[in-house]
């Protein structure tokens, strides 16, 4: 069965009209994942390592130094935002669970990168690296799916969050509109109906 990323799913939801169909087509027809083309792989792994292994913040600087010229400025922005967010926080790692959302025809990978106690409160955190500020709708959908799929596999009282890395700003789960579940099922059905025809 096809699987798409949580980011892809949210990107489809954010589109309308023909651009929505074009986004689904681009997801289906793009090349398989390759680490070489994963733009933020180096800095993402450095942030995870810093929190998981409690290493020095030099870990982020090392990722910047190894980045290509094209990626370096973006890595610098991400490192600056990550350091800003971590400042004066007591952060302790726990292994983040992963899951899927869907009905078996197309599944959405729900895979937050970080599990951490922040000043004693457990958080499950998805990292957001895009140049544009994190839209509130993106955060609401992502944290809602994390809560729906992963809450039972987390420490009691875990807060579902998404971190806008470049801006060092974290947005936490808010109780959604009661129609959100139905809307997300409708979006998934749209992707499924289009998938075979493109």
N, C-alpha and C positions, 0 to 999 in steps of 0.2 A: 504494500500500500504506500502511496506517496506520503512524505512527511515534509512539513515546512517549518521554518523557524518561527519563534514567537515574534521576532522583529518583522519578518515578512508578513505575518498575519495582520499585525497592527498596521503595517504600511498599506496593505490592501484595503483595510477598513477605512483608512484616512482618504482614500481616493474616491472619485465619483465618475460616472459616465464611462466614456471609452478609456480614460486613463486607468480606471479600475481593472478593466479587462486586459489592458496592456501590461499592467503590473503582474497579473496572474500569469500571463503568457511568458513574461521575462523570468519569473520564478521557475516555471516548468522547463524552459528551454536553455537556461544558463548552464555553464559547465559545472561538473561536480566540484564540491569543495576542495580547495587546495590551500595548504598553509601559506604557500608563496603569495597567494592573492588575498589573504586575510589581512586587510590593511592595518587593523589595530591589534593584531595578535601579540606583538612584542610588548606593548605597554599594558595590554590587558593581563597577560601572564605575569608581568612584573608587579602589578597591583595585587593580584591574587597571591603571589609569592610573599610579598611584603606583609600581608595580613596573616596568611596561613602559617608562615615560618617565623614571623616576628623579626624580619630582617631589617637592616638599616634602610633608610629612605634613599641611600645610594643605589639601591636596586632599581629605582625609577630612572635615575641618572644614567645608569649603565644601559638600560633599554633605549634611552635617547641616543646615546653615543653609538649604538649599533644600528640605529635606524638609517634607512636610505635618506637621501636629501629630500625626496618628495614627502616622506613621512615625518621627518624630524620636527617640523614646526607643530604638527598635530600632536605628536608625542609630548612635546614640551608643554603645550596647552593642557593636555590630559594629566601630566605629572603635576603641574601647578595646581590644577583643580583638585586632584586626589590629596595632595598635601594639605591644601586648605581645608578639605572636608575632614581629614583625620586629626587635624590640630586639636590638642587638648582633649582628645577622646581616649578612653580606655577600651581597646578593641581586642577581643579574643575570638579566635576562629572556631567554627564548627562546620562539619562537612555539609554542604548544601544538597538537599535531595533534588531529584529531577523527575519529571513525569511527562505525560502527554494529555492533550485535550482533543477530543474528537469523537467520532462515532464509528471508526474503523475504516472508512473510505479514504479520508484524508485526516492525518493527525498533525497536531501542532506540538512541536517540542517546547516544553516549558522548563527552561534550564537556567535558573539564576546562577551566577558565578560565585557568589560569596554567601556564606553563612557566618554570622558574627554576633557575639554579645557586645553591644555598644553601651558602655557604662552600666553593664549588668543586664541589659534588656536584649533578648534575642531578636535578630533581624535577618531576613532572607532578602538578598540584594541582587537585582539585575543591573548591569552596567550599561549606560547609554553614552555613546561617544560622538554622536553626530554634531556637525557644526551649528545647526539651528538649536535654539533652546528647546528643552523637552516639553512637548505639548502636554497639557494637563490630561487630555483625552487619552494620549498614549500611556501615560502613567496609570490612569484609572483602569484601562483594559489590562495592562500587563500585571499590575498588582492583584486585580480581581482573579485572573486566571491562575496566578501563583497561589492565591488563597484557596481557590476551588480545588486545585489539583494536588497541592503539596502540604496543606496545613496539618494534616494528620501525621505527616512524617517529620515534623519540626518540633523543637522544644515547645512546651506549653507557653502560650502568650506571645508567640513570634509575630513581629510586625513585618508585613510584606512591603518592600520598598524598591524604588528604582533610583539609581544615582546618576544624575546628569554630571558626568565626570569632569568635563571641561570647565564647568561653572562651579564645581564643588558643592552642588545642591542636591539634597535627597528629598524625594517626595514619598510619603507613606500612604498606605492603603486607606481609602475612605469608603464608608458604606455606599455602594453604588445605587443608582436608580434601580428599582425592582424589575425593570424591563430589560436590563443589560444582558442577562442570561439568554433571553429570547432573541435579542438582537445579535448576539455573538453566534448563536446557532444558525440564524439566518445568513450571516456572513459566510460561515463555513459551508452551508448548503450552496450558496452562490459559487464559491470556489470549486466545489465538487461538480456542479452542473457544467461549469465552463471547462474544467480540466480535460475532459475527454474530447472536446471539440476544437481545441487550439493546438 
